[in-house]
Each structure stands twice: as structure tokens, then as C-alpha cells.
């Protein structure tokens, strides 16, 4: 798992802005979800919040957009994405 990988804390040390950027991406996704639910209720249409899996997909889409930004290398997003790929590859080999 990513959270148990010893390389993750090393990334956060090497890229001090990374943790805040990842938090921002997640919060933006949560806010989008909240706005959708709020607008739907406001228009008389009760709409449930998106399930966690859909929020994760949306967060990953936001992360993908951020990876193409000029700051992605400096902030550490590319190194984070590489770590995610490495961890997932290791998990796939174990199963």
C-alpha cells in the first residue's frame, strides 16, 4: 500500500509543497461534490453525494491535470505519480 511505503515520507521531505498540493486536489474534488449536491437540492432535485470510488476517480482526474502543469516537477507531483505506479506494479505482481 502507498501509505505504508517508506518512500512516501521521503517524498514529502524532499518536496515540502507536495503534501499541501495533494490535499488541495482532494479538497477541490470534495468541494465540487458538495456543490453538485447543494445545487441539486436547491433546484428541488435531491441528489446524493458521489460514492467514495467516484470521488477517488475525480481526484485522480484532477491530479492528472495538475501533472501537466509547469509546476508538477518542482512540487513533486511527478515523483508522487511515479511512486504510485511503482507501488501498484508491485501489488499487481503479488496477486
N, CA, C and O atoms as CSV, one atom per row, in Angstrom:
chain,resi,resn,atom,element,x,y,z
A,1,UNK,N,N,0.832,-1.186,0.000
A,1,UNK,CA,C,0.000,0.000,0.000
A,1,UNK,C,C,0.876,1.248,0.000
A,1,UNK,O,O,1.980,1.266,0.545
A,2,UNK,N,N,0.353,2.269,-0.619
A,2,UNK,CA,C,1.086,3.520,-0.755
A,2,UNK,C,C,1.417,4.147,0.600
A,2,UNK,O,O,2.538,4.607,0.820
A,3,UNK,N,N,0.451,4.161,1.492
A,3,UNK,CA,C,0.668,4.810,2.790
A,3,UNK,C,C,1.712,4.102,3.643
A,3,UNK,O,O,2.299,4.711,4.537
A,4,UNK,N,N,1.944,2.838,3.377
A,4,UNK,CA,C,2.929,2.072,4.141
A,4,UNK,C,C,4.306,2.081,3.484
A,4,UNK,O,O,5.276,1.593,4.063
A,5,UNK,N,N,4.391,2.625,2.296
A,5,UNK,CA,C,5.664,2.632,1.576
A,5,UNK,C,C,6.607,3.656,2.204
A,5,UNK,O,O,6.226,4.813,2.377
A,6,UNK,N,N,7.826,3.253,2.547
A,6,UNK,CA,C,8.767,4.182,3.192
A,6,UNK,C,C,9.217,5.326,2.283
A,6,UNK,O,O,9.776,6.314,2.759
A,7,UNK,N,N,8.976,5.197,0.990
A,7,UNK,CA,C,9.368,6.270,0.066
A,7,UNK,C,C,8.427,7.472,0.129
A,7,UNK,O,O,8.811,8.577,-0.254
A,8,UNK,N,N,7.200,7.267,0.608
A,8,UNK,CA,C,6.247,8.377,0.664
A,8,UNK,C,C,6.707,9.486,1.611
A,8,UNK,O,O,6.725,10.647,1.204
A,9,UNK,N,N,7.078,9.178,2.859
A,9,UNK,CA,C,7.582,10.251,3.733
A,9,UNK,C,C,8.827,10.932,3.158
A,9,UNK,O,O,9.037,12.130,3.351
A,10,UNK,N,N,9.645,10.155,2.452
A,10,UNK,CA,C,10.832,10.741,1.824
A,10,UNK,C,C,10.434,11.766,0.767
A,10,UNK,O,O,11.069,12.813,0.637
A,11,UNK,N,N,9.377,11.459,0.013
A,11,UNK,CA,C,8.886,12.419,-0.986
A,11,UNK,C,C,8.400,13.697,-0.314
A,11,UNK,O,O,8.680,14.801,-0.782
A,12,UNK,N,N,7.668,13.538,0.788
A,12,UNK,CA,C,7.162,14.714,1.489
A,12,UNK,C,C,8.303,15.567,2.044
A,12,UNK,O,O,8.196,16.792,2.095
A,13,UNK,N,N,9.381,14.929,2.455
A,13,UNK,CA,C,10.549,15.685,2.932
A,13,UNK,C,C,11.246,16.400,1.783
A,13,UNK,O,O,11.638,17.561,1.900
A,14,UNK,N,N,11.390,15.695,0.684
A,14,UNK,CA,C,12.104,16.263,-0.469
A,14,UNK,C,C,11.308,17.375,-1.143
A,14,UNK,O,O,11.879,18.349,-1.633
A,15,UNK,N,N,9.983,17.223,-1.162
A,15,UNK,CA,C,9.101,18.200,-1.812
A,15,UNK,C,C,8.121,18.745,-0.774
A,15,UNK,O,O,7.028,18.202,-0.617
A,16,UNK,N,N,8.491,19.797,-0.072
A,16,UNK,CA,C,7.639,20.314,1.012
A,16,UNK,C,C,6.247,20.766,0.554
A,16,UNK,O,O,5.316,20.782,1.360
A,17,UNK,N,N,6.089,21.127,-0.702
A,17,UNK,CA,C,4.791,21.588,-1.192
A,17,UNK,C,C,3.875,20.442,-1.623
A,17,UNK,O,O,2.689,20.657,-1.877
A,18,UNK,N,N,4.412,19.247,-1.705
A,18,UNK,CA,C,3.652,18.110,-2.231
A,18,UNK,C,C,2.436,17.775,-1.374
A,18,UNK,O,O,1.332,17.628,-1.898
A,19,UNK,N,N,2.623,17.656,-0.084
A,19,UNK,CA,C,1.509,17.287,0.804
A,19,UNK,C,C,0.354,18.285,0.669
A,19,UNK,O,O,-0.806,17.885,0.567
A,20,UNK,N,N,0.673,19.571,0.668
A,20,UNK,CA,C,-0.370,20.592,0.556
A,20,UNK,C,C,-1.061,20.530,-0.807
A,20,UNK,O,O,-2.273,20.725,-0.896
A,21,UNK,N,N,-0.302,20.261,-1.858
A,21,UNK,CA,C,-0.891,20.189,-3.195
A,21,UNK,C,C,-1.837,19.000,-3.296
A,21,UNK,O,O,-2.930,19.128,-3.846
A,22,UNK,N,N,-1.435,17.856,-2.777
A,22,UNK,CA,C,-2.312,16.685,-2.796
A,22,UNK,C,C,-3.576,16.943,-1.980
A,22,UNK,O,O,-4.673,16.551,-2.380
A,23,UNK,N,N,-3.418,17.597,-0.849
A,23,UNK,CA,C,-4.573,17.949,-0.015
A,23,UNK,C,C,-5.508,18.888,-0.777
A,23,UNK,O,O,-6.728,18.737,-0.726
A,24,UNK,N,N,-4.932,19.841,-1.471
A,24,UNK,CA,C,-5.714,20.792,-2.255
A,24,UNK,C,C,-6.500,20.086,-3.362
A,24,UNK,O,O,-7.666,20.403,-3.600
A,25,UNK,N,N,-5.864,19.138,-4.030
A,25,UNK,CA,C,-6.543,18.387,-5.091
A,25,UNK,C,C,-7.727,17.624,-4.510
A,25,UNK,O,O,-8.813,17.630,-5.088
A,26,UNK,N,N,-7.526,16.970,-3.377
A,26,UNK,CA,C,-8.609,16.217,-2.749
A,26,UNK,C,C,-9.728,17.151,-2.289
A,26,UNK,O,O,-10.905,16.856,-2.496
A,27,UNK,N,N,-9.368,18.274,-1.666
A,27,UNK,CA,C,-10.382,19.208,-1.172
A,27,UNK,C,C,-11.175,19.818,-2.316
A,27,UNK,O,O,-12.384,20.016,-2.192
A,28,UNK,N,N,-10.518,20.117,-3.423
A,28,UNK,CA,C,-11.218,20.652,-4.592
A,28,UNK,C,C,-12.255,19.652,-5.073
A,28,UNK,O,O,-13.374,20.032,-5.417
A,29,UNK,N,N,-11.895,18.389,-5.099
A,29,UNK,CA,C,-12.825,17.342,-5.512
A,29,UNK,C,C,-13.992,17.250,-4.536
A,29,UNK,O,O,-15.141,17.114,-4.955
A,30,UNK,N,N,-13.709,17.323,-3.252
A,30,UNK,CA,C,-14.768,17.266,-2.238
A,30,UNK,C,C,-15.701,18.465,-2.365
A,30,UNK,O,O,-16.916,18.329,-2.221
A,31,UNK,N,N,-15.128,19.647,-2.635
A,31,UNK,CA,C,-15.947,20.845,-2.798
A,31,UNK,C,C,-16.826,20.743,-4.036
A,31,UNK,O,O,-17.989,21.145,-3.999
A,32,UNK,N,N,-16.287,20.209,-5.138
A,32,UNK,CA,C,-17.085,20.022,-6.346
A,32,UNK,C,C,-18.260,19.107,-6.047
A,32,UNK,O,O,-19.381,19.369,-6.484
A,33,UNK,N,N,-18.013,18.048,-5.315
A,33,UNK,CA,C,-19.054,17.100,-4.953
A,33,UNK,C,C,-20.119,17.780,-4.091
A,33,UNK,O,O,-21.314,17.557,-4.284
A,34,UNK,N,N,-19.684,18.600,-3.151
A,34,UNK,CA,C,-20.603,19.309,-2.269
A,34,UNK,C,C,-21.453,20.310,-3.047
A,34,UNK,O,O,-22.652,20.438,-2.799
A,35,UNK,N,N,-20.831,21.015,-3.986
A,35,UNK,CA,C,-21.562,21.993,-4.790
A,35,UNK,C,C,-22.611,21.318,-5.658
A,35,UNK,O,O,-23.714,21.842,-5.813
A,36,UNK,N,N,-22.284,20.167,-6.225
A,36,UNK,CA,C,-23.234,19.438,-7.057
A,36,UNK,C,C,-24.440,19.034,-6.223
A,36,UNK,O,O,-25.579,19.211,-6.655
A,37,UNK,N,N,-24.202,18.497,-5.038
A,37,UNK,CA,C,-25.299,18.086,-4.163
A,37,UNK,C,C,-26.128,19.283,-3.732
A,37,UNK,O,O,-27.357,19.216,-3.709
A,38,UNK,N,N,-25.461,20.374,-3.391
A,38,UNK,CA,C,-26.145,21.576,-2.939
A,38,UNK,C,C,-27.005,22.166,-4.051
A,38,UNK,O,O,-28.156,22.532,-3.810
A,39,UNK,N,N,-26.469,22.263,-5.255
A,39,UNK,CA,C,-27.218,22.807,-6.387
A,39,UNK,C,C,-28.411,21.929,-6.729
A,39,UNK,O,O,-29.481,22.443,-7.053
A,40,UNK,N,N,-28.247,20.632,-6.663
A,40,UNK,CA,C,-29.343,19.722,-6.969
A,40,UNK,C,C,-30.469,19.894,-5.957
A,40,UNK,O,O,-31.642,19.913,-6.331
A,41,UNK,N,N,-30.122,20.019,-4.677
A,41,UNK,CA,C,-31.147,20.226,-3.646
A,41,UNK,C,C,-31.823,21.576,-3.827
A,41,UNK,O,O,-33.028,21.713,-3.621
A,42,UNK,N,N,-31.041,22.560,-4.212
A,42,UNK,CA,C,-31.563,23.907,-4.387
A,42,UNK,C,C,-32.592,23.951,-5.514
A,42,UNK,O,O,-33.521,24.757,-5.473
A,43,UNK,N,N,-32.437,23.110,-6.496
A,43,UNK,CA,C,-33.351,23.066,-7.631
A,43,UNK,C,C,-34.444,22.020,-7.431
A,43,UNK,O,O,-35.126,21.646,-8.384
A,44,UNK,N,N,-34.611,21.550,-6.203
A,44,UNK,CA,C,-35.671,20.609,-5.894
A,44,UNK,C,C,-35.379,19.181,-6.288
A,44,UNK,O,O,-36.270,18.332,-6.255
A,45,UNK,N,N,-34.154,18.904,-6.657
A,45,UNK,CA,C,-33.784,17.548,-7.053
A,45,UNK,C,C,-32.839,16.975,-6.006
A,45,UNK,O,O,-31.657,17.320,-5.993
A,46,UNK,N,N,-33.330,16.116,-5.138
A,46,UNK,CA,C,-32.399,15.538,-4.164
A,46,UNK,C,C,-31.380,14.654,-4.874
A,46,UNK,O,O,-31.745,13.743,-5.616
A,47,UNK,N,N,-30.146,14.923,-4.647
A,47,UNK,CA,C,-29.086,14.145,-5.292
A,47,UNK,C,C,-28.064,13.768,-4.228
A,47,UNK,O,O,-27.535,14.626,-3.521
A,48,UNK,N,N,-27.804,12.501,-4.131
A,48,UNK,CA,C,-26.855,12.012,-3.129
A,48,UNK,C,C,-25.434,12.366,-3.531
A,48,UNK,O,O,-25.124,12.527,-4.712
A,49,UNK,N,N,-24.590,12.480,-2.540
A,49,UNK,CA,C,-23.168,12.709,-2.800
A,49,UNK,C,C,-22.606,11.508,-3.544
A,49,UNK,O,O,-23.104,10.388,-3.424
A,50,UNK,N,N,-21.563,11.767,-4.312
A,50,UNK,CA,C,-20.941,10.681,-5.073
A,50,UNK,C,C,-20.305,9.677,-4.118
A,50,UNK,O,O,-19.788,10.047,-3.063
A,51,UNK,N,N,-20.348,8.409,-4.499
A,51,UNK,CA,C,-19.696,7.391,-3.668
A,51,UNK,C,C,-18.185,7.604,-3.637
A,51,UNK,O,O,-17.632,8.253,-4.525
A,52,UNK,N,N,-17.518,7.064,-2.627
A,52,UNK,CA,C,-16.067,7.264,-2.496
A,52,UNK,C,C,-15.279,6.885,-3.750
A,52,UNK,O,O,-14.327,7.578,-4.110
A,53,UNK,N,N,-15.657,5.810,-4.412
A,53,UNK,CA,C,-14.910,5.390,-5.612
A,53,UNK,C,C,-14.969,6.465,-6.691
A,53,UNK,O,O,-13.971,6.717,-7.366
A,54,UNK,N,N,-16.119,7.097,-6.861
A,54,UNK,CA,C,-16.241,8.159,-7.861
A,54,UNK,C,C,-15.441,9.390,-7.450
A,54,UNK,O,O,-14.863,10.067,-8.301
A,55,UNK,N,N,-15.404,9.682,-6.162
A,55,UNK,CA,C,-14.607,10.824,-5.698
A,55,UNK,C,C,-13.122,10.557,-5.924
A,55,UNK,O,O,-12.372,11.469,-6.270
A,56,UNK,N,N,-12.700,9.319,-5.731
A,56,UNK,CA,C,-11.299,8.973,-5.979
A,56,UNK,C,C,-10.977,9.137,-7.454
A,56,UNK,O,O,-9.932,9.682,-7.808
A,57,UNK,N,N,-11.874,8.669,-8.315
A,57,UNK,CA,C,-11.660,8.820,-9.759
A,57,UNK,C,C,-11.539,10.294,-10.108
A,57,UNK,O,O,-10.658,10.682,-10.876
A,58,UNK,N,N,-12.413,11.110,-9.554
A,58,UNK,CA,C,-12.376,12.554,-9.837
A,58,UNK,C,C,-11.078,13.163,-9.308
A,58,UNK,O,O,-10.482,14.011,-9.972
A,59,UNK,N,N,-10.638,12.750,-8.140
A,59,UNK,CA,C,-9.367,13.245,-7.595
A,59,UNK,C,C,-8.211,12.872,-8.510
A,59,UNK,O,O,-7.311,13.679,-8.742
A,60,UNK,N,N,-8.234,11.653,-9.027
A,60,UNK,CA,C,-7.175,11.222,-9.941
A,60,UNK,C,C,-7.216,12.011,-11.245
A,60,UNK,O,O,-6.172,12.296,-11.832
A,61,UNK,N,N,-8.413,12.362,-11.700
A,61,UNK,CA,C,-8.523,13.193,-12.902
A,61,UNK,C,C,-7.936,14.578,-12.638
A,61,UNK,O,O,-7.237,15.135,-13.485
A,62,UNK,N,N,-8.223,15.126,-11.468
A,62,UNK,CA,C,-7.641,16.425,-11.106
A,62,UNK,C,C,-6.126,16.324,-10.988
A,62,UNK,O,O,-5.407,17.231,-11.409
A,63,UNK,N,N,-5.644,15.235,-10.423
A,63,UNK,CA,C,-4.201,15.016,-10.316
A,63,UNK,C,C,-3.572,14.944,-11.702
A,63,UNK,O,O,-2.499,15.501,-11.934
A,64,UNK,N,N,-4.237,14.263,-12.611
A,64,UNK,CA,C,-3.727,14.151,-13.982
A,64,UNK,C,C,-3.591,15.529,-14.632
A,64,UNK,O,O,-2.604,15.800,-15.315
A,65,UNK,N,N,-4.574,16.392,-14.421
A,65,UNK,CA,C,-4.489,17.761,-14.956
A,65,UNK,C,C,-3.301,18.500,-14.356
A,65,UNK,O,O,-2.559,19.187,-15.058
A,66,UNK,N,N,-3.136,18.349,-13.052
A,66,UNK,CA,C,-2.031,19.030,-12.366
A,66,UNK,C,C,-0.672,18.518,-12.834
A,66,UNK,O,O,0.302,19.271,-12.855
A,67,UNK,N,N,-0.605,17.240,-13.208
A,67,UNK,CA,C,0.663,16.665,-13.663
A,67,UNK,C,C,1.164,17.328,-14.942
A,67,UNK,O,O,2.364,17.329,-15.217
A,68,UNK,N,N,0.249,17.889,-15.716
A,68,UNK,CA,C,0.664,18.540,-16.959
A,68,UNK,C,C,1.028,20.011,-16.744
A,68,UNK,O,O,1.393,20.702,-17.695
A,69,UNK,N,N,0.931,20.488,-15.514
A,69,UNK,CA,C,1.273,21.884,-15.236
A,69,UNK,C,C,2.785,22.071,-15.194
A,69,UNK,O,O,3.540,21.111,-15.039
A,70,UNK,N,N,3.203,23.303,-15.333
A,70,UNK,CA,C,4.630,23.628,-15.312
A,70,UNK,C,C,5.262,23.361,-13.947
A,70,UNK,O,O,6.463,23.105,-13.864
A,71,UNK,N,N,4.478,23.418,-12.889
A,71,UNK,CA,C,4.996,23.247,-11.529
A,71,UNK,C,C,5.063,21.796,-11.072
A,71,UNK,O,O,5.589,21.521,-9.993
A,72,UNK,N,N,4.548,20.871,-11.855
A,72,UNK,CA,C,4.432,19.475,-11.415
A,72,UNK,C,C,5.773,18.878,-10.994
A,72,UNK,O,O,5.845,18.152,-10.002
A,73,UNK,N,N,6.819,19.176,-11.732
A,73,UNK,CA,C,8.139,18.627,-11.403
A,73,UNK,C,C,8.664,19.245,-10.113
A,73,UNK,O,O,9.164,18.539,-9.237
A,74,UNK,N,N,8.548,20.560,-10.000
A,74,UNK,CA,C,9.077,21.280,-8.839
A,74,UNK,C,C,8.345,20.895,-7.556
A,74,UNK,O,O,8.973,20.729,-6.510
A,75,UNK,N,N,7.045,20.755,-7.627
A,75,UNK,CA,C,6.240,20.449,-6.445
A,75,UNK,C,C,6.394,18.989,-6.024
A,75,UNK,O,O,6.217,18.663,-4.850
A,76,UNK,N,N,6.720,18.117,-6.960
A,76,UNK,CA,C,6.892,16.702,-6.649
A,76,UNK,C,C,5.749,15.815,-7.110
A,76,UNK,O,O,5.718,14.627,-6.791
A,77,UNK,N,N,4.808,16.381,-7.859
A,77,UNK,CA,C,3.680,15.578,-8.319
A,77,UNK,C,C,4.122,14.443,-9.239
A,77,UNK,O,O,3.576,13.341,-9.185
A,78,UNK,N,N,5.104,14.718,-10.075
A,78,UNK,CA,C,5.570,13.668,-10.987
A,78,UNK,C,C,6.253,12.548,-10.206
A,78,UNK,O,O,6.066,11.371,-10.515
A,79,UNK,N,N,7.030,12.903,-9.212
A,79,UNK,CA,C,7.671,11.882,-8.377
A,79,UNK,C,C,6.610,11.076,-7.625
A,79,UNK,O,O,6.751,9.864,-7.462
A,80,UNK,N,N,5.550,11.745,-7.167
A,80,UNK,CA,C,4.456,11.059,-6.484
A,80,UNK,C,C,3.763,10.090,-7.437
A,80,UNK,O,O,3.485,8.948,-7.068
A,81,UNK,N,N,3.483,10.537,-8.658
A,81,UNK,CA,C,2.837,9.670,-9.648
A,81,UNK,C,C,3.707,8.454,-9.953
A,81,UNK,O,O,3.199,7.341,-10.089
A,82,UNK,N,N,5.016,8.667,-10.061
A,82,UNK,CA,C,5.934,7.544,-10.299
A,82,UNK,C,C,5.883,6.544,-9.143
A,82,UNK,O,O,5.923,5.333,-9.363
A,83,UNK,N,N,5.795,7.049,-7.922
A,83,UNK,CA,C,5.708,6.171,-6.754
A,83,UNK,C,C,4.405,5.369,-6.779
A,83,UNK,O,O,4.407,4.174,-6.486
A,84,UNK,N,N,3.306,6.017,-7.124
A,84,UNK,CA,C,2.017,5.322,-7.201
A,84,UNK,C,C,2.096,4.186,-8.221
A,84,UNK,O,O,1.621,3.079,-7.964
A,85,UNK,N,N,2.693,4.464,-9.370
A,85,UNK,CA,C,2.838,3.432,-10.403
A,85,UNK,C,C,3.693,2.275,-9.885
A,85,UNK,O,O,3.349,1.110,-10.083
A,86,UNK,N,N,4.796,2.593,-9.227
A,86,UNK,CA,C,5.685,1.550,-8.701
A,86,UNK,C,C,4.977,0.688,-7.656
A,86,UNK,O,O,5.098,-0.537,-7.675
A,87,UNK,N,N,4.249,1.319,-6.757
A,87,UNK,CA,C,3.535,0.574,-5.713
A,87,UNK,C,C,2.463,-0.313,-6.343
A,87,UNK,O,O,2.308,-1.472,-5.959
A,88,UNK,N,N,1.724,0.231,-7.309
A,88,UNK,CA,C,0.684,-0.562,-7.972
A,88,UNK,C,C,1.279,-1.726,-8.750
A,88,UNK,O,O,0.697,-2.810,-8.781
A,89,UNK,N,N,2.427,-1.516,-9.375
A,89,UNK,CA,C,3.090,-2.599,-10.111
A,89,UNK,C,C,3.496,-3.719,-9.162
A,89,UNK,O,O,3.330,-4.898,-9.474
A,90,UNK,N,N,4.024,-3.346,-8.009
A,90,UNK,CA,C,4.413,-4.350,-7.013
A,90,UNK,C,C,3.201,-5.120,-6.500
A,90,UNK,O,O,3.267,-6.336,-6.321
A,91,UNK,N,N,2.103,-4.420,-6.265
A,91,UNK,CA,C,0.877,-5.068,-5.788
A,91,UNK,C,C,0.344,-6.036,-6.841
A,91,UNK,O,O,-0.110,-7.131,-6.509
A,92,UNK,N,N,0.398,-5.632,-8.107
A,92,UNK,CA,C,-0.116,-6.478,-9.184
A,92,UNK,C,C,0.700,-7.766,-9.298
A,92,UNK,O,O,0.146,-8.833,-9.563
A,93,UNK,N,N,1.999,-7.666,-9.099
A,93,UNK,CA,C,2.858,-8.854,-9.184
A,93,UNK,C,C,2.594,-9.826,-8.034
A,93,UNK,O,O,2.748,-11.037,-8.191
A,94,UNK,N,N,2.198,-9.294,-6.885
A,94,UNK,CA,C,1.953,-10.142,-5.711
A,94,UNK,C,C,0.641,-10.913,-5.824
A,94,UNK,O,O,0.473,-11.959,-5.198
A,95,UNK,N,N,-0.287,-10.392,-6.624
A,95,UNK,CA,C,-1.596,-11.060,-6.723
A,95,UNK,C,C,-1.668,-12.005,-7.879
A,95,UNK,O,O,-2.701,-12.640,-8.094
